[in-house]
Amino acid sequence: MWDVAIVGSGPAGASCAAFCAAAGLRTLVIERAIFPREKVCGDCLNPTCWPVLERLGVATEVRAVPHGTLGRVDFIAVGGRSVSAPLPLGVTAEIAIRRSVLDQILQCRAGSLGAEVREGETLRLVRRDPAGWKVETENFCEPATFLVAADGRNSTVARLCELMPRVARDRVALQTHLPMPANFGERVVLQLLREGYSGQAPVGDGLLNLCLVSRPNDLPKIKKWAEKQFAIALYHNWRTIAPLARAPLPPSQPGLFLVGDAARVVEPFTGEGIYYALRAGELAAEAIVAGDPAAYRRSHRRLYSGRLWLNALARLAVEHPRLTSGLLRVLPNEQKLLRLLTRKVVSS
């Protein structure tokens, strides 16, 4: 009998697994992919992540692997007008790191603390029983007292438990890594385009993370822009994910915890997704150790308290890029405003 079974070993699942295992719980992690693997993501690690990474005992390792240090963020409006805001430097700097690298570090840490990680296993069935849960893949069926859904915005656990909300037609994200353009510098670029927006950040090893976001009908146009801008071959391989938005779900049910994007999907433009995943995994582990699901519900609500307006503002801005670009031209002190918003995003 496992104390906890965790489906998904990205930042949310690996964080939860590591903290559960460190507390002495028998912890099983079920992961569909085989690591290392890339993931559609902006690859940016918000400075708010560092305290969680320190508590996980991996901060030094993360700082030692190839990454890009981001000294500023450049907001580029439709038409090319640019406004910059500084980012924290030093040991709490914002960095960009490939998800294949970060997720491998986190998963290995969970394993080193005693969690059993089973990769290449696709969840087929979850069901409640008097003692808790049964989780089933093609190769095994295991009992667990608690179940954690850490399997992303299209959560299989939520779907099998009939919790998944109806998903509306929404934006699509494309992501890839390219050779670093000359003189790009230590910065992250958030660029509004008529067809959507682009995020760009150096991730080390001479590579640039390039993300494109648009509505499905505008996807060919924004890809054409990127191909011209970055000299990308016509048949270049892109990773993709959709939808980017989804209604939030209650973060806990009896014996069930939803962490990271499985519970609430934040606007990727803010770059806060990995922080919310890491911290939600930690909070869920604390509630599981205490045997108090209600505690997770309360702490999860506090985690997002005072930040959802910023997420809504970012979503509004990127869904209406031309309107946003026009406002940036006429707003007084627009640089001061963007710097204030940036500081809000990168502070605890």
N, C-alpha and C positions, 0 to 999 in steps of 0.2 A: 504494500500500500504506500503510494507516494503521498507526502504531505501536500505537495503542490505540483501540478502539471502546467507548463507554460508553452503556449503555441506561438512560435515566432521568436527568433533570437537576434533581431535588430537591436538598436539601443534600448528600447523599452523592455523587451523580453530579457535581454542579457543583463540589464541593470537589475530587474526584479529577481532574476535567477541568482545573480551574484550575492545580493543582499539576503535572499532567503537561505542560500547555502551557507553563507557566513554565520547565520543565526542557528545553524544546525538542523535545518529542515531538509528532509529527503526531497530533492528537487529534480524533476524531469523536464527537459527542454526538447520540444519537437520542432524541427526546422525543415521546411520543404526544400530549400536550396542546399547546395554543398558549398561551403565557404573555402576560399574567399570568392565573393561575387560582387559585382557592381550593382548599384541601385540608383534609380532616378531620384536625384537629390541635388540641391545647390552646393552640397559639400561644406557649407560654412558652419563653423563651430562657434556659437555665440559665447562671449565671455562668461555668461551666467552658468555655463556648463562646468567650469573649472572646479567649483566646490564639490559637485557631485563626483567628478572624475577623481578628485583627491580622496574622497571617502571610499571610492571603489578601489583605490590603490593603483590607478593606471595613468595618472596625470603625467608623470615623468616619462613613461613609455610613449604616450601620445605626442609629447613635445619632441621626442627623439626621432620619430619617423618622418619621412618626407612630407612636407606641408608648405603651404604658402602663408606668410604672415600679412595680415591685411591692415594697413595703416589708415586707410580712409575708404569711404563709400562715395562713389560718384553717381548721382541721379542725373540721367540724361533724358530730356523731354523729347517728344516728337518734334522733329526739326533740328535737333542737335544741341540745344541749349543745355549747359551742364551746371549743376550745383553740387558742391562737395561738403562732406561732413567728416571730421576726424573720428577714428575708432581708438579704443584703448590699446596701449602698447605694454611691453614688459611681460611678466609672467601671466597676466590676465588678458593678453592680446586676443583679438579675434583671429582665428586661423581658418584656412580651408584645407581639408584633408579628404582624400578619397574614401568613400564609404566602404570599399573593399578592405581598406587598411583599418579604419576605425572599428568597423563591426567585427573584424577578426580579433582585434585586441580585446574587445569587450566580451566576445564569446569565449575566448581562451581564458579570460579572467574568471568567468562564471564556472568553467570547467575546473580550473585550478583550485577553486574554493569548495569543490565537491559536487557541483551540479552535473548530472548526466545529460550530455547533449547528443541527440540522435538526429543526424542530418539526412537529407534525401528522403524524408518521410512526409507524405501528403495526408493531412487529416481527412478522414472519411466520415466519421461519426462521433458525436459526443452525446452522452445521455446521462441523466441523473439516476442515482440509485440511493438506497437508504444511507449508505456510508459516504456519499459524495458524488463522484463522477466516474464515468468510464470514457476513456479517450481511445479511439481506434484508428489505425492506419491500415494499409494493406498488409503490413508485416507483424503488427502486434496490437493487443488490446490491454490497456493498463488502467488500474483504479487509482484515483487521487482524491484527497479530501477537498482541495481547492483547485479551481481551474482559472488560469489567466489567459485572456485573449490579448496577444501582443502581435497580431498578424495584420496590422495595417488597416487602411481606410476601407478596403474591400474584404474585411475580416470574415474568414470562413467560420470561425467560432460563432460570431454574431449571426451569420446566415443560418447555420445549423440549429441555433437556439431560437430562430425566428424573431430576432431582434433588429435585423438590418432594415433601415428605413428605405423607402423608395428613392432611388437615385435619379435625380433630374439630369437632363442633358447639360453638361458643363464643359469647362475648358479642358484642354489636353496639354500635357507637358511632354516635351522632347528633351533629351539630355545626352551629352557625349563629352569625351575628352579629346582635345586637340593639342598640337604643338603650340607652345606659348608664342603669341605674336611678339615681335621685337618691340622693346620699350613699353610693354604693357604696364609694368610697375607693380608695386605691392598694394593693390586696391581691389575692391569688389565693385563691379559696375551693375547698376540696376537701370536698364534702358527701356523707356516706354516707346512703343512703336504703334503705327496705325493698326496693325494686325494683332497686337497683344503686347508682350514685353519679353525682354531677354535678361538673363542674369549671367555674369561672367566673373570667374575668380581663379587665380593661380592655385594649384594644389600640390606643387612640388614636382620634382623629377622632370622639369621642363614642360609641364602640361597645364592646360587651361580647361577648367570646367565651363561648359557652355550649356545653358538651359534656355529653352524657348517655350513660351506659354501662349496659347491662343484658343479661340473657339474652333471647333472642328472644321468649319467651312473656310477658315482663314489659314489653316495649317500649310497648304502649299505655298501661299504667299510669304509667310514668315520663314519657311525653310529656304525659299529662294533668296530672301534677304540675307540669311546667315551664310548661304553658299557663296554669295558675292562678297560679303563683308569679311569672311574668314578663309576664303579660297578653299571651300569644302567640295570634295568630289560629289558628283550627282548621286551616286549610289552609296554614299557614306552610310555606315551602320549607326542608327540612333536607337536609344532606349526610350520607351514611352510608358506613360501611366495616365489613367483617367478613372474617375473624375478627380478634380482638385478640391472640390468642396462636397460636403455631405452633412446632413443634419446630425447633431451630437446625440450620443446615446447615454443613458444612465451609466455611470462608471462602475456600478456594482449591482449585482443581484445576489440572492442567497448562494453563497459558495462560489460566486463567479466575479472576477475582476476584469475590467477592460482598461488597458493602458495605452498610452501613445495615441496614434491615429485611429486605433480601433474604437476609442471612446470619443475623441473630439479632434477634428482636422483643422489645423490653423492655416492661415494664408501663407503660402511659401515665400511670398515677397518679403515678409518680415524676418525670415531666417531664424525663427525661434523653434522650429519643429523638433530638432534633436534635443534641445534643452527640455522641452515638455515631455519628450519620450523618456529621457534619463530620469528626470525627477518623478514622473508618474510611476515609473517602475520601482523607484525607491519607496515612495509613499505606499504603494500596494504591498510591498514586502513588509513594511512596518505594520500594516493592518493585518496581514496574514499571520505574522508572528504573534501579534496580540490577539488574534481570533476575533477581530472587531471590524466587519465590513463597513459599518456605519462610519467608522473613523476615516476610512478611505474616501467615502463619499464627501465628507466634510472637508478633508484636506485637498481633495481634487478640486472642489469648488473654490477654495482659497487660492489654489495654484493659478487659476485663471482670473481671479478677482482683480478688477482694475486694469486688465489687459485686453479684454474682448473688444473694447471700443477701438483700440489701435488696430486690431485684426480687421474689424469692420471697415475702418477708414482705409486700410491698405487694399482691401478687396474692392472697395468702391473706386479707388484710384486706378487700379490696374484693369478693371472692367471697362473703364471709360478713359483710355489713355489720351485721346485728343482733348477732352474736356479738362483733364488734370493738367496737361501741358499748357492749356490756355490759362488756367487759374494760376499756375506758377509764374506766368508772365506778368500778371496784374496784381498778385497778392503783395502787400507791403512786407518787407523783411522776410521774403520767402526762404532765404538762406538760414536765417536765425530759426525759423519755424522747423525746417527740415533737420537742423542740428539738434533741436530740442527733442523731436520725435526719435531721432537716432539714439540719443542718450537714453531715452525711455526704453528702447528695445534692448540695449546692451547692458542695462543695469538690473540688479536683482530686485 
